[in-house]
Amino acid sequence: MENWVPGFLAAFPGGMATADPEELARNAGDAWLASHLPQAVFYPESGESVVRLVQWASHSGVSITPRGAGRGYVGGCVPVRGGIVVNFSRMNRIREIDPQDGVAIVEPGVITAQLQEAVARIGWFYPPDPASAAESSLGGNIATNAGGPRCLKYGVTRHYVLGLEVVLADGTAVRVGGRTHKNKVGFDLVGLFVGSEGLLGLVTEATLRLIPRPPHRVCAAAVFPSIESAAGCVEAIFGAGLLPSALEIADRFTLERAREFCPEPLPPGQAHLLVEIDGHPVGVDAEIETLLPLLRRSGAEEIQIGRGDEGGELLWRTRRSFSMALKASGLTKLNEDVVVPRRRLVDLVRLGSDLELRYGFPVACFGHAGDGNIHVNLMVDRSQPGADRRAQEALDLLFHRIVDWGGSITGEHGIGIAKERWWPLAVSPEVRTLHRRLKNALDPKGLLNPGKFV
Amino acid sequence: MENWVPGFLAAFPGGMATADPEELARNAGDAWLASHLPQAVFYPESGESVVRLVQWASHSGVSITPRGAGRGYVGGCVPVRGGIVVNFSRMNRIREIDPQDGVAIVEPGVITAQLQEAVARIGWFYPPDPASAAESSLGGNIATNAGGPRCLKYGVTRHYVLGLEVVLADGTAVRVGGRTHKNKVGFDLVGLFVGSEGLLGLVTEATLRLIPRPPHRVCAAAVFPSIESAAGCVEAIFGAGLLPSALEIADRFTLERAREFCPEPLPPGQAHLLVEIDGHPVGVDAEIETLLPLLRRSGAEEIQIGRGDEGGELLWRTRRSFSMALKASGLTKLNEDVVVPRRRLVDLVRLGSDLELRYGFPVACFGHAGDGNIHVNLMVDRSQPGADRRAQEALDLLFHRIVDWGGSITGEHGIGIAKERWWPLAVSPEVRTLHRRLKNALDPKGLLNPGKFV
């Protein structure tokens, strides 16, 4: 293929198109290991400019890889075949927040936390809260159907996307869904684009569902003598009819790293559970009164309570320090967001210990116990000879076991490049064929995010 | 085409296949007007028998129309091109209810209320509650992505489907999604099949998400002097940070019919609001204490309170009598489940009155105010000359206005045959093309539920 870059730059004067080497480097990777330079970058400033870009690319046979804030964990936005990266960071306006209709309309480059905060200021609530909310974009959240702790009670990103404007692979702009809270007009095209990792279309606008902000929340953080007792407590909480807004678990290794790293002292213990209840203040207090004896009966040795946004935030800071403590170890953190049927929680954490013994690097497990979505972090010293190979073997064993248990190899991050190796393990040949048929139907030339799992 | 029926009956001995005229008649229509006889009916008893049937049909070029309990409102299961109706009523086993994993595994013919009750008996909760729950099947709910009053807080059927076994148009059985509460493996194929109205595949098993049963609920039924004051109250409720588990509105005409019909006396007033709060008993009581002054400030003239399942059920009986009262009028009830952005609630009810004046038949509006999903019922005396034409004109006007307002012509029932006329009004040519591309990708011979909107 001849060098199309000069023609591309000439076709899009005015600062949206660039082939500056620093810009290429800035758009080559995400929060994972992989990286590949694009040949050009396009910074659209409107849906209309995306249409023109995709029309040009489709006509020229140049591939396009959409990019949100580049905070993904699986290399989903890495342009493995070069081409043009479409970086949505300039399309970062919140176009509308309308509490009467219960909707927000946003451009894809809006940072998730900015929407959360803007909505909270007027007493409303956008529940999806991926751990990266302060840095990740809503467009990226939509591409991966992002989750977070609050999914347990409130559901994933998909449940909050009412409508999308999408530019298809041939440059056609379509509006699917709309501004209403229910919609049964035709197939669920909104759902098809949410979570499609940039393979089926480019989202240029999203209409999101807002709900009233729960007026109060209380967190309880409990330390348990064993991971078994903490996992047993998860079951007891549901059995008591409680549906917490978050229910997070952490294992021994995570706690040890956190004790070294945390500004606040962490009591001794082998496992940690963070339970958040939200709702009407009186109701929240009553549910906490139900919760505390449950925690104690399950073996909790020490329980800290954080009331309201401020008190809760203190405990969440500890929870968030787990991830930072692991990163501070200087090791490469391979964060695998596996999901198991809930009864396998203990088996999963034990598997983490097995991997640790067998392959010789630390394994830290923590995450969303309530929906069985645990982040299994392999802490790898890549400077050691054979480390990458052993990590690969450990991941092979992990994912095989997960699939044997009826689990899912990814709950929030997606397949991208990082999990491509296990894509055939996770889904049957027939389901892979189905993916290819859908891809061919929507992007017959294979121009959108090429080189990925489908 | 030669008569394939004898060959079909011979290929499936043993009682699953039939061409008995009474059976054909029983499988010709649903809860709407349209009806068309199939040439044969198949009553599968396992997923494997569905595979064999679809393989046979695909090979023979005979079309297939799947059928749940036949309680749809849009003729979605009417076999308008004849062929074989696949009636799932014999596949009605609840295969598993597992509170530890928080899942139920069901065959598509299970009646929705039977699952709800089985799950409630062990203290768990399957929230989707279409008004037809006592008669409709889970397979039908999945085909239409059924809703109901509780969607406001808990979401639609889609939010509770974790995994599906689907037989594709060529007879291939695929498993999509699974047993985990989160899953980001590939595209959202579960979402693509949910709500696809039998056009993309036949669901033979579903894995559903269960949540802990809220231990308590309280209902408040309030009568307002005007529909405006009732609609204003909806806004006030959300503004106070309350997210009721149901928030139902009814207009003057509905109340008048209900007063004639209802065993319990209904106080005078022009509009009715039913608010249900569920959760922890103490919290529910506190939220009701917040709610009552809101109702009064918005103009509620009389408020009835129903506590617990029993007290709540009394008020729900009144709410449900609305629909029965309308049916008892002897008129044909054209139930249109339109959705508007919430701020249009009052406009929508006024439009109902306008239609009444203009076309001369009563129009009753009631439904799920909380998500703007109002059932607009045109009460037509079809024995009158020109009644069908005038109903058509009234619906034309209704749906045009809904679309102008950014609303949706169906929130729960689907397109089927009933709304096919307005399908091009509701979605752009590009979105219709997208539907055709997906249909061609999954069912290139057009054998599944042919003659429908795509």
HADDOCK unambig.tbl for C-alpha pairs under 7 A between the chains (distance, minus, plus):
assign (segid A and resid 100 and name CA) (segid B and resid 235 and name CA) 6.58 0.50 0.50
assign (segid A and resid 100 and name CA) (segid B and resid 342 and name CA) 6.50 0.50 0.50
assign (segid A and resid 100 and name CA) (segid B and resid 343 and name CA) 5.89 0.50 0.50
assign (segid A and resid 101 and name CA) (segid B and resid 341 and name CA) 5.41 0.50 0.50
assign (segid A and resid 101 and name CA) (segid B and resid 342 and name CA) 4.70 0.50 0.50
assign (segid A and resid 101 and name CA) (segid B and resid 343 and name CA) 5.70 0.50 0.50
assign (segid A and resid 174 and name CA) (segid B and resid 430 and name CA) 6.39 0.50 0.50
assign (segid A and resid 174 and name CA) (segid B and resid 431 and name CA) 6.40 0.50 0.50
assign (segid A and resid 179 and name CA) (segid B and resid 341 and name CA) 6.20 0.50 0.50
assign (segid A and resid 179 and name CA) (segid B and resid 406 and name CA) 6.46 0.50 0.50
assign (segid A and resid 179 and name CA) (segid B and resid 407 and name CA) 6.95 0.50 0.50
assign (segid A and resid 180 and name CA) (segid B and resid 339 and name CA) 6.35 0.50 0.50
assign (segid A and resid 180 and name CA) (segid B and resid 340 and name CA) 5.94 0.50 0.50
assign (segid A and resid 180 and name CA) (segid B and resid 341 and name CA) 5.14 0.50 0.50
assign (segid A and resid 180 and name CA) (segid B and resid 407 and name CA) 6.04 0.50 0.50
assign (segid A and resid 180 and name CA) (segid B and resid 408 and name CA) 6.80 0.50 0.50
assign (segid A and resid 181 and name CA) (segid B and resid 371 and name CA) 5.43 0.50 0.50
assign (segid A and resid 182 and name CA) (segid B and resid 339 and name CA) 6.69 0.50 0.50
assign (segid A and resid 182 and name CA) (segid B and resid 371 and name CA) 6.90 0.50 0.50
assign (segid A and resid 182 and name CA) (segid B and resid 373 and name CA) 7.00 0.50 0.50
assign (segid A and resid 182 and name CA) (segid B and resid 411 and name CA) 4.96 0.50 0.50
assign (segid A and resid 183 and name CA) (segid B and resid 408 and name CA) 5.97 0.50 0.50
assign (segid A and resid 183 and name CA) (segid B and resid 410 and name CA) 6.13 0.50 0.50
assign (segid A and resid 183 and name CA) (segid B and resid 411 and name CA) 4.37 0.50 0.50
assign (segid A and resid 184 and name CA) (segid B and resid 410 and name CA) 5.38 0.50 0.50
assign (segid A and resid 184 and name CA) (segid B and resid 411 and name CA) 4.81 0.50 0.50
assign (segid A and resid 184 and name CA) (segid B and resid 412 and name CA) 5.66 0.50 0.50
assign (segid A and resid 184 and name CA) (segid B and resid 413 and name CA) 6.92 0.50 0.50
assign (segid A and resid 184 and name CA) (segid B and resid 414 and name CA) 5.17 0.50 0.50
assign (segid A and resid 185 and name CA) (segid B and resid 410 and name CA) 5.99 0.50 0.50
assign (segid A and resid 185 and name CA) (segid B and resid 414 and name CA) 6.10 0.50 0.50
assign (segid A and resid 185 and name CA) (segid B and resid 415 and name CA) 6.33 0.50 0.50
assign (segid A and resid 186 and name CA) (segid B and resid 196 and name CA) 6.96 0.50 0.50
assign (segid A and resid 186 and name CA) (segid B and resid 415 and name CA) 6.65 0.50 0.50
assign (segid A and resid 187 and name CA) (segid B and resid 192 and name CA) 6.64 0.50 0.50
assign (segid A and resid 187 and name CA) (segid B and resid 195 and name CA) 6.20 0.50 0.50
assign (segid A and resid 187 and name CA) (segid B and resid 196 and name CA) 5.19 0.50 0.50
assign (segid A and resid 188 and name CA) (segid B and resid 191 and name CA) 6.51 0.50 0.50
assign (segid A and resid 188 and name CA) (segid B and resid 192 and name CA) 5.72 0.50 0.50
assign (segid A and resid 188 and name CA) (segid B and resid 195 and name CA) 6.76 0.50 0.50
assign (segid A and resid 191 and name CA) (segid B and resid 188 and name CA) 6.52 0.50 0.50
assign (segid A and resid 191 and name CA) (segid B and resid 191 and name CA) 5.88 0.50 0.50
assign (segid A and resid 191 and name CA) (segid B and resid 192 and name CA) 6.93 0.50 0.50
assign (segid A and resid 192 and name CA) (segid B and resid 187 and name CA) 6.65 0.50 0.50
assign (segid A and resid 192 and name CA) (segid B and resid 188 and name CA) 5.73 0.50 0.50
assign (segid A and resid 192 and name CA) (segid B and resid 191 and name CA) 6.94 0.50 0.50
assign (segid A and resid 192 and name CA) (segid B and resid 192 and name CA) 6.21 0.50 0.50
assign (segid A and resid 195 and name CA) (segid B and resid 187 and name CA) 6.20 0.50 0.50
assign (segid A and resid 195 and name CA) (segid B and resid 188 and name CA) 6.76 0.50 0.50
assign (segid A and resid 196 and name CA) (segid B and resid 186 and name CA) 6.95 0.50 0.50
assign (segid A and resid 196 and name CA) (segid B and resid 187 and name CA) 5.19 0.50 0.50
assign (segid A and resid 212 and name CA) (segid B and resid 238 and name CA) 5.65 0.50 0.50
assign (segid A and resid 212 and name CA) (segid B and resid 239 and name CA) 6.86 0.50 0.50
assign (segid A and resid 212 and name CA) (segid B and resid 241 and name CA) 4.81 0.50 0.50
assign (segid A and resid 212 and name CA) (segid B and resid 242 and name CA) 6.46 0.50 0.50
assign (segid A and resid 212 and name CA) (segid B and resid 243 and name CA) 6.49 0.50 0.50
assign (segid A and resid 213 and name CA) (segid B and resid 241 and name CA) 5.52 0.50 0.50
assign (segid A and resid 214 and name CA) (segid B and resid 241 and name CA) 5.83 0.50 0.50
assign (segid A and resid 215 and name CA) (segid B and resid 241 and name CA) 6.22 0.50 0.50
assign (segid A and resid 235 and name CA) (segid B and resid 100 and name CA) 6.57 0.50 0.50
assign (segid A and resid 238 and name CA) (segid B and resid 212 and name CA) 5.65 0.50 0.50
assign (segid A and resid 239 and name CA) (segid B and resid 212 and name CA) 6.86 0.50 0.50
assign (segid A and resid 241 and name CA) (segid B and resid 212 and name CA) 4.80 0.50 0.50
assign (segid A and resid 241 and name CA) (segid B and resid 213 and name CA) 5.52 0.50 0.50
assign (segid A and resid 241 and name CA) (segid B and resid 214 and name CA) 5.82 0.50 0.50
assign (segid A and resid 241 and name CA) (segid B and resid 215 and name CA) 6.23 0.50 0.50
assign (segid A and resid 242 and name CA) (segid B and resid 212 and name CA) 6.46 0.50 0.50
assign (segid A and resid 243 and name CA) (segid B and resid 212 and name CA) 6.50 0.50 0.50
assign (segid A and resid 280 and name CA) (segid B and resid 283 and name CA) 6.36 0.50 0.50
assign (segid A and resid 280 and name CA) (segid B and resid 287 and name CA) 6.63 0.50 0.50
assign (segid A and resid 282 and name CA) (segid B and resid 282 and name CA) 6.92 0.50 0.50
assign (segid A and resid 282 and name CA) (segid B and resid 283 and name CA) 5.53 0.50 0.50
assign (segid A and resid 282 and name CA) (segid B and resid 286 and name CA) 6.27 0.50 0.50
assign (segid A and resid 283 and name CA) (segid B and resid 280 and name CA) 6.37 0.50 0.50
assign (segid A and resid 283 and name CA) (segid B and resid 282 and name CA) 5.52 0.50 0.50
assign (segid A and resid 283 and name CA) (segid B and resid 283 and name CA) 3.10 0.50 0.50
assign (segid A and resid 283 and name CA) (segid B and resid 284 and name CA) 6.77 0.50 0.50
assign (segid A and resid 283 and name CA) (segid B and resid 286 and name CA) 6.82 0.50 0.50
assign (segid A and resid 284 and name CA) (segid B and resid 283 and name CA) 6.78 0.50 0.50
assign (segid A and resid 286 and name CA) (segid B and resid 282 and name CA) 6.28 0.50 0.50
assign (segid A and resid 286 and name CA) (segid B and resid 283 and name CA) 6.85 0.50 0.50
assign (segid A and resid 287 and name CA) (segid B and resid 280 and name CA) 6.64 0.50 0.50
assign (segid A and resid 339 and name CA) (segid B and resid 180 and name CA) 6.37 0.50 0.50
assign (segid A and resid 339 and name CA) (segid B and resid 182 and name CA) 6.71 0.50 0.50
assign (segid A and resid 340 and name CA) (segid B and resid 180 and name CA) 5.94 0.50 0.50
assign (segid A and resid 341 and name CA) (segid B and resid 101 and name CA) 5.43 0.50 0.50
assign (segid A and resid 341 and name CA) (segid B and resid 179 and name CA) 6.22 0.50 0.50
assign (segid A and resid 341 and name CA) (segid B and resid 180 and name CA) 5.14 0.50 0.50
assign (segid A and resid 342 and name CA) (segid B and resid 100 and name CA) 6.50 0.50 0.50
assign (segid A and resid 342 and name CA) (segid B and resid 101 and name CA) 4.71 0.50 0.50
assign (segid A and resid 343 and name CA) (segid B and resid 100 and name CA) 5.91 0.50 0.50
assign (segid A and resid 343 and name CA) (segid B and resid 101 and name CA) 5.71 0.50 0.50
assign (segid A and resid 371 and name CA) (segid B and resid 181 and name CA) 5.43 0.50 0.50
assign (segid A and resid 371 and name CA) (segid B and resid 182 and name CA) 6.90 0.50 0.50
assign (segid A and resid 406 and name CA) (segid B and resid 179 and name CA) 6.48 0.50 0.50
assign (segid A and resid 407 and name CA) (segid B and resid 179 and name CA) 6.96 0.50 0.50
assign (segid A and resid 407 and name CA) (segid B and resid 180 and name CA) 6.04 0.50 0.50
assign (segid A and resid 408 and name CA) (segid B and resid 180 and name CA) 6.80 0.50 0.50
assign (segid A and resid 408 and name CA) (segid B and resid 183 and name CA) 5.97 0.50 0.50
assign (segid A and resid 410 and name CA) (segid B and resid 183 and name CA) 6.13 0.50 0.50
assign (segid A and resid 410 and name CA) (segid B and resid 184 and name CA) 5.38 0.50 0.50
assign (segid A and resid 410 and name CA) (segid B and resid 185 and name CA) 5.99 0.50 0.50
assign (segid A and resid 411 and name CA) (segid B and resid 182 and name CA) 4.97 0.50 0.50
assign (segid A and resid 411 and name CA) (segid B and resid 183 and name CA) 4.35 0.50 0.50
assign (segid A and resid 411 and name CA) (segid B and resid 184 and name CA) 4.78 0.50 0.50
assign (segid A and resid 412 and name CA) (segid B and resid 184 and name CA) 5.65 0.50 0.50
assign (segid A and resid 413 and name CA) (segid B and resid 184 and name CA) 6.91 0.50 0.50
assign (segid A and resid 414 and name CA) (segid B and resid 184 and name CA) 5.17 0.50 0.50
assign (segid A and resid 414 and name CA) (segid B and resid 185 and name CA) 6.09 0.50 0.50
assign (segid A and resid 415 and name CA) (segid B and resid 185 and name CA) 6.29 0.50 0.50
assign (segid A and resid 415 and name CA) (segid B and resid 186 and name CA) 6.64 0.50 0.50
assign (segid A and resid 430 and name CA) (segid B and resid 174 and name CA) 6.39 0.50 0.50
assign (segid A and resid 431 and name CA) (segid B and resid 174 and name CA) 6.40 0.50 0.50
assign (segid A and resid 437 and name CA) (segid B and resid 441 and name CA) 5.69 0.50 0.50
assign (segid A and resid 438 and name CA) (segid B and resid 438 and name CA) 6.72 0.50 0.50
assign (segid A and resid 438 and name CA) (segid B and resid 441 and name CA) 6.41 0.50 0.50
assign (segid A and resid 441 and name CA) (segid B and resid 437 and name CA) 5.69 0.50 0.50
assign (segid A and resid 441 and name CA) (segid B and resid 438 and name CA) 6.40 0.50 0.50
assign (segid A and resid 441 and name CA) (segid B and resid 441 and name CA) 6.15 0.50 0.50
